[in-house]
Amino acid sequence: MRILGIDCGTERTGWGVILSDGRKHRVLAHGVIRTSAKDPLENRLCEIACALRSILAEHRPEAAAVEEVFYSQNVRTALKLAHVRGVALLAVAEARVALGEYSPLEVKNSVVGYGRAEKQQVGRMVRVLTGLEQEMETEDVSDAIAVAICHATCVGSALGSGTGSSPRKAAGGSQ
């Protein structure tokens, strides 16, 4: 399965496309959508949306995955992140791609085996699990690939259980 993982951010939105059978994962493409903090938020959201639409059209994933909004000490930061996440969800829905949403705890647990893992541990495990030798451009990229791996693992375990049902929050329909 070809999966697009997205790590939402207003200045840097990481993305990664993997090919996975639920146990073996290979990175096909990855990158960072960068916007300027000097630009108005609405312009930055537009840039992110356009870039995600282009990525979706070019790589044609069968599924996409994003992290759920986490509770932040800074309400303004959480609201901006929610805006970016909304743009990502819209781009995925427009492309008619199945979506999975996972908490940061679920992503870290899936990739590292420990829900409170540090970002460096996540990056190392992403490289181990995918066979990537070089460091990724930013932590945003490794986080995006980690989200995709989490989705692949959840989909793979649901298929492997013989139930044929989709994992929690990974249905392609509306929620």
C-alpha positions, 0 to 999 in steps of 0.5 A, spaced: 500 500 500 502 506 498 501 511 504 502 519 504 504 521 511 503 528 513 506 532 519 502 539 520 506 545 521 505 552 519 512 554 517 514 546 516 509 541 514 513 534 513 510 529 508 513 522 506 510 517 501 511 510 503 510 503 500 508 498 505 505 491 506 504 492 514 511 489 516 516 492 511 516 499 509 520 503 503 520 510 502 518 513 495 519 520 496 519 525 502 520 533 503 518 539 507 513 544 505 516 551 507 512 557 508 514 564 511 512 566 518 512 573 515 506 571 510 499 572 513 496 565 515 491 565 510 496 565 504 501 560 508 495 555 508 493 556 501 501 554 499 500 548 504 494 546 500 497 547 493 503 543 495 499 537 498 494 537 492 500 537 488 504 531 492 497 527 492 496 528 484 504 526 483 504 520 488 497 517 488 497 514 495 491 509 496 491 512 503 494 518 507 495 519 515 495 525 520 496 526 527 490 528 531 491 535 534 494 535 541 493 539 547 498 545 547 500 549 552 500 555 547 492 556 545 494 560 539 499 555 536 494 549 537 489 553 533 494 555 527 496 547 527 488 546 527 488 550 521 494 547 517 491 540 519 484 542 516 487 544 510 491 537 509 484 533 511 481 537 505 486 536 500 486 528 502 478 528 502 478 532 495 483 527 492 478 521 495 484 518 499 482 514 505 484 517 511 487 515 518 488 519 524 493 517 530 495 520 536 502 522 537 502 517 543 499 511 538 505 514 532 511 513 537 508 507 540 507 504 533 514 506 531 519 506 537 515 501 542 514 507 547 509 512 547 513 517 550 519 517 545 523 523 543 523 525 536 531 523 535 528 516 537 523 516 532 527 519 527 532 513 528 527 508 528 524 511 522 531 510 518 531 503 521 524 501 519 525 503 512 532 502 511 534 509 509 541 511 511 541 518 510 539 523 515 532 526 513 532 533 512 528 535 518 524 532 524 518 534 520 519 529 515 521 523 519 515 525 523 511 524 517 514 518 515 512 515 522 505 517 521 505 513 515 508 507 518 503 507 524 497 507 519 501 501 515 502 497 521 494 498 523 492 497 516 496 491 516 494 488 523 487 489 521 488 485 515 492 480 518 487 479 524 482 476 518 476 481 520 477 485 514 475 491 518 479 497 517 483 500 523 480 505 528 480 512 525 482 509 518 476 509 514 475 512 507 468 515 509 466 521 512 467 521 520 
